Amino acid sequence: MPAADANPLTPFYAKRRVTVTGGAGFIGGHLTEALLLLGATVTVIDDLSNNDGAHITALAETYGGQLRFIYGSILDPTALAESMTGAQTVFHLAAMNSVPRSIDEPERTFEVNATGTVRVAEVARRAKATRLVYAASSSAYGDDPALPKVESMLPKPLSPYAASKLAGESVVRAWAHSYGLSGISLRYFNVFGPRQLAGDAYAAVVSAFITKLQAAKRPTIHGDGTQTRDFTPVANVVHATLLAGATESADGQPVNIALGRQTTVRNLFDTLARLIARTDIEPLYTPARKADVPHSVANTALSEKLLGFKPIKTLEDGLADTVAWFARQREEFDEPVAKGVTGA
Ligand SMILES: NC(=O)c1ccc[n+]([C@@H]2O[C@H](COP(=O)([O-])OP(=O)(O)OC[C@H]3O[C@@H](n4cnc5c(N)ncnc54)[C@H](O)[C@@H]3O)[C@@H](O)[C@H]2O)c1
């Protein structure tokens, strides 16, 4: 992001009262930091169900009274109302964010992602917020073979996660039309970057590959590695999200946020192995996972037209930043660097 004084978004966000749901999370944490740098007064609500809170604690120490953290669920009416008192702009990112986990816990996924979005929209409208920006998902497109994915395609969610995130989009559109709550749904495509969780079975692929390779272990590829994704650096997603909060009008429509570049999972693996200097490691292949879609790449014309969005980082720059961050983490926590190659 450009320095705050040179950033054209500073006049809009400086002193603006903003609420970020899920602001302790991976994308929410980057967004919150960017908003603080722009001079906004930020309230974060997060139940820390998918986060240890370390980053938000560090931000609170740096930014003092400019940041208020509410430890609570968006499903708790009191905590939610408190988080939005006086909010002018609301960024709604809190969600259960995993396809495999949604298959294990479909009802809980709907409660948080769909009912949770109704609650956020209701409280935002009562608080007279002027914009609701919703973190939607490219999973809405499902396995429709047509590429690139364009917003006018009929959605075809295949997992409870995708269905619940699409339900959230419907809420944003309906609240815009029924109550005049200006909203926009940003369909993020496979976001990656520093601080994305790497440690569990639900980890996103970039973090999972990096941590295994840095530990000299073999990463797992589900399927044959020919599946493609539009891997998007988190810096681009934050930039697009800030533009969406500031754009003049928004009537609840969905907009793709991506690089617009199709990369195979095997290709991603090879690029990371080169960056980490571990081209001696081969991945382990396991059967494809249920509800994983074979191919995905975005048409990004609408984000450029509506938001003036252009990517600020390339895929390679984003991967290099992420590798460097994970390497620093390993140094800081003094993890032993294994010499040989072990199993997954
Ligand atoms: N990461 C991606 O590639 C991607 C792609 C498409 C869409 N999205 C969407 O972007 C948003 C952020 O994703 P992320 O990758 O940063 O995930 P994340 O899990 O790091 O962030 C979500 C945050 O929401 C919090 N949370 C969960 N349930 C909550 C509740 N009931 N009340 C309050 N807080 C709650 C979690 O503790 C976490 O900090 C999500 O809405 C996700 O669906 C992400």
The ligand as an SDF file (V2000), in Angstrom:
LIG
                    3D

 44 48  0  0  0  0  0  0  0  0999 V2000
   -8.9800  -16.7970    2.4860 N   0  0  0  0  0  0  0  0  0  0  0  0
   -9.5820  -16.9220    1.3200 C   0  0  0  0  0  0  0  0  0  0  0  0
   -9.0020  -17.3950    0.3460 O   0  0  0  0  0  0  0  0  0  0  0  0
  -11.0000  -16.4540    1.1340 C   0  0  0  0  0  0  0  0  0  0  0  0
  -11.5960  -16.6210   -0.1320 C   0  0  0  0  0  0  0  0  0  0  0  0
  -12.9140  -16.2200   -0.3150 C   0  0  0  0  0  0  0  0  0  0  0  0
  -13.5970  -15.6110    0.7310 C   0  0  0  0  0  0  0  0  0  0  0  0
  -12.9960  -15.4730    1.9430 N   0  0  0  0  0  0  0  0  0  0  0  0
  -13.7810  -14.8490    3.0160 C   0  0  0  0  0  0  0  0  0  0  0  0
  -13.0120  -13.8200    3.5980 O   0  0  0  0  0  0  0  0  0  0  0  0
  -13.3140  -13.7130    4.9930 C   0  0  0  0  0  0  0  0  0  0  0  0
  -12.0380  -13.7570    5.8130 C   0  0  0  0  0  0  0  0  0  0  0  0
  -11.3700  -14.9840    5.5540 O   0  0  0  0  0  0  0  0  0  0  0  0
   -9.9550  -15.3470    6.1900 P   0  0  0  0  0  0  0  0  0  0  0  0
   -9.2410  -16.1810    5.2150 O   0  0  0  0  0  0  0  0  0  0  0  0
   -9.3320  -14.1310    6.7370 O   0  0  0  0  0  0  0  0  0  0  0  0
  -10.4180  -16.3260    7.3770 O   0  0  0  0  0  0  0  0  0  0  0  0
  -10.0960  -16.2800    8.9290 P   0  0  0  0  0  0  0  0  0  0  0  0
  -10.6760  -17.5290    9.4970 O   0  0  0  0  0  0  0  0  0  0  0  0
   -8.6700  -16.0040    9.1650 O   0  0  0  0  0  0  0  0  0  0  0  0
  -10.9290  -15.0170    9.4110 O   0  0  0  0  0  0  0  0  0  0  0  0
  -12.2400  -15.0980    9.8620 C   0  0  0  0  0  0  0  0  0  0  0  0
  -12.2850  -14.5060   11.2570 C   0  0  0  0  0  0  0  0  0  0  0  0
  -13.6430  -14.5590   11.6990 O   0  0  0  0  0  0  0  0  0  0  0  0
  -13.6470  -14.9420   13.0660 C   0  0  0  0  0  0  0  0  0  0  0  0
  -14.9470  -15.5380   13.3630 N   0  0  0  0  0  0  0  0  0  0  0  0
  -15.4200  -16.7490   12.9840 C   0  0  0  0  0  0  0  0  0  0  0  0
  -16.6730  -16.9040   13.4480 N   0  0  0  0  0  0  0  0  0  0  0  0
  -16.9890  -15.7670   14.1190 C   0  0  0  0  0  0  0  0  0  0  0  0
  -18.1290  -15.3170   14.8260 C   0  0  0  0  0  0  0  0  0  0  0  0
  -19.2180  -16.1030   14.9660 N   0  0  0  0  0  0  0  0  0  0  0  0
  -18.1070  -14.0950   15.3780 N   0  0  0  0  0  0  0  0  0  0  0  0
  -17.0040  -13.2950   15.2860 C   0  0  0  0  0  0  0  0  0  0  0  0
  -15.8970  -13.6680   14.6320 N   0  0  0  0  0  0  0  0  0  0  0  0
  -15.8850  -14.8840   14.0650 C   0  0  0  0  0  0  0  0  0  0  0  0
  -12.4830  -15.9240   13.2180 C   0  0  0  0  0  0  0  0  0  0  0  0
  -12.0080  -16.0330   14.5560 O   0  0  0  0  0  0  0  0  0  0  0  0
  -11.4480  -15.3050   12.2930 C   0  0  0  0  0  0  0  0  0  0  0  0
  -10.5940  -14.4180   13.0160 O   0  0  0  0  0  0  0  0  0  0  0  0
  -14.2950  -14.8430    5.2920 C   0  0  0  0  0  0  0  0  0  0  0  0
  -15.5890  -14.3080    5.2730 O   0  0  0  0  0  0  0  0  0  0  0  0
  -14.1080  -15.8090    4.1460 C   0  0  0  0  0  0  0  0  0  0  0  0
  -15.2670  -16.5630    3.8980 O   0  0  0  0  0  0  0  0  0  0  0  0
  -11.7160  -15.8750    2.1700 C   0  0  0  0  0  0  0  0  0  0  0  0
  1  2  1  0
  2  3  2  0
  2  4  1  0
  4  5  1  0
  4 44  2  0
  5  6  2  0
  6  7  1  0
  7  8  2  0
  8  9  1  0
  8 44  1  0
  9 10  1  0
  9 42  1  0
 10 11  1  0
 11 12  1  0
 11 40  1  0
 12 13  1  0
 13 14  1  0
 14 15  2  0
 14 16  1  0
 14 17  1  0
 17 18  1  0
 18 19  2  0
 18 20  1  0
 18 21  1  0
 21 22  1  0
 22 23  1  0
 23 24  1  0
 23 38  1  0
 24 25  1  0
 25 26  1  0
 25 36  1  0
 26 27  1  0
 26 35  1  0
 27 28  2  0
 28 29  1  0
 29 30  1  0
 29 35  2  0
 30 31  1  0
 30 32  2  0
 32 33  1  0
 33 34  2  0
 34 35  1  0
 36 37  1  0
 36 38  1  0
 38 39  1  0
 40 41  1  0
 40 42  1  0
 42 43  1  0
M  CHG  2   8   1  16  -1
M  END
$$$$
